């Protein structure tokens, strides 16, 4: 049931993400000559601040359980802290709140120095800022993700998953997106079918309006791991270059895999428009 809830939350954010994605070209890719380095002082983004924000709208019983674990952490030794952090990670994961989850995995990584927890921290931070419209908070979380992925790669320099995460974070949150693109391309040279690398490159191709390249990337993704989100991006890419028949087929796949009423209504309207 929890997995189904997470899927619905992810699916219903796709349409919003597409609007953001296509409206904001990647600085340095679309107009590299005019890109300037900018320093912006962002908000103080801490575990306490994201935890407070993430609790908004949750069931009061769940809020109480989370608050009790957080309170116990204040007086815990390292052994107790590890157990409490693991419990807290499960709680936040169950309600699909990635921002506090990133801080928790980072704390676990600081305690045990493990590659896995640094990678999980980076992935959680990246998931947290991916659909965030508050650009200052997103920027801070992007910086945390970069730090986590760099720590992970210091422990395992060959990790393709960590390189994908770091490359994606470089593209979305730094003045040097091409360094991130280079990392992602390095991954697909080593493993051409790498799902997350192809998905990230596909999204960035869409953002720079290179829809033909995006189509190639998402076809690679759906041939191995068909999911509603990737088919939606594939359909949108087809639509943007006028391949309506292919767009309709991909939209239908997205709709059938999602089985979500909100997305179904949106896709049915798109199919009607494309069929005219």
C-alpha positions, 0 to 999 in steps of 0.5 A, a space after each residue: 500500500 505504501 509503495 502504491 502511495 509513493 507511485 501515485 505521488 510520483 505520477 501526479 507530479 509528472 505534469 507539473 515537472 514537465 512544465 518546469 522542465 521545458 520552461 527553464 533551459 539549463 544555464 550553460 547549455 542553451 546560451 553558454 556564452 552569456 552564462 555568468 557565475 552568480 552567488 546567491 545566499 540561500 535560506 538556512 536549510 537544516 534537518 530541523 527546517 525540512 523536518 518541520 516542513 515535511 510534517 505539514 499535512 501528515 497524520 497527527 499520529 505519524 507526526 507524534 511518532 516521528 517527533 518522539 524519535 527525533 527527541 530521543 536522538 538529542 540524548 542518544 549515544 552513537 550506538 543508540 543514535 544509529 538505531 534511532 536514525 534507522 527507525 526515523 529513515 523508515 518513517 520518512 520513507 514510508 510517507 515519501 518525504 525525501 528531504 529529511 531522509 537525506 539528512 538522516 542518511 548523511 548522519 548515518 554515513 557520518 557514523 559508519 562511513 559507508 558508501 551505501 549511506 552516502 549514496 542514499 543521502 545523495 539520492 534522497 537530496 536529489 529526489 527532494 529538489 527535483 520537483 521543488 519550485 522554491 529555487 533557493 531551497 532546491 539549490 541548498 539541497 542540490 549542494 548537499 547532494 553534490 557533497 554526498 555523491 563526492 563522499 560516496 565516490 571517494 569510497 568507490 570511485 568506480 560507482 556508476 550510480 554515484 557518477 550518475 547522481 553527481 553528474 545530474 546534480 552538477 547539471 541542475 545546480 552548478 554553473 558548469 553543467 557540461 561537467 555533469 553531462 560529461 560524467 553521465 556520458 562516461 557512465 553510458 560509455 561504460 554501460 550503454 543501457 544504464 537506466 538512470 544515466 539514460 533517463 537523466 540525459 533524456 531529461 536534460 535533452 528535453 530541457 535543451 529542446 533536443 527532443 530527437 536525442 531525448 527519444 533515443 534515451 527514453 527508448 533505451 529506458 523503456 526497453 528495460 524498465 518500462 514505467 509511466 514516467 519514462 513513457 510520458 517523457 517519451 510521448 512528450 518528446 515525440 509530440 514536440 517534433 510532430 510525431 503524433 502517432 508515436 506520441 499517442 502510443 507512448 501516452 497510452 503506455 504511460 496511462 495504462 502503467 500509471 492507472 492513476 485517475 488524474 494522469 489518465 484524464 490529462 493523457 486522454 485530453 492529450 490523445 484527443 488533441 493529437 488525434 485531430 
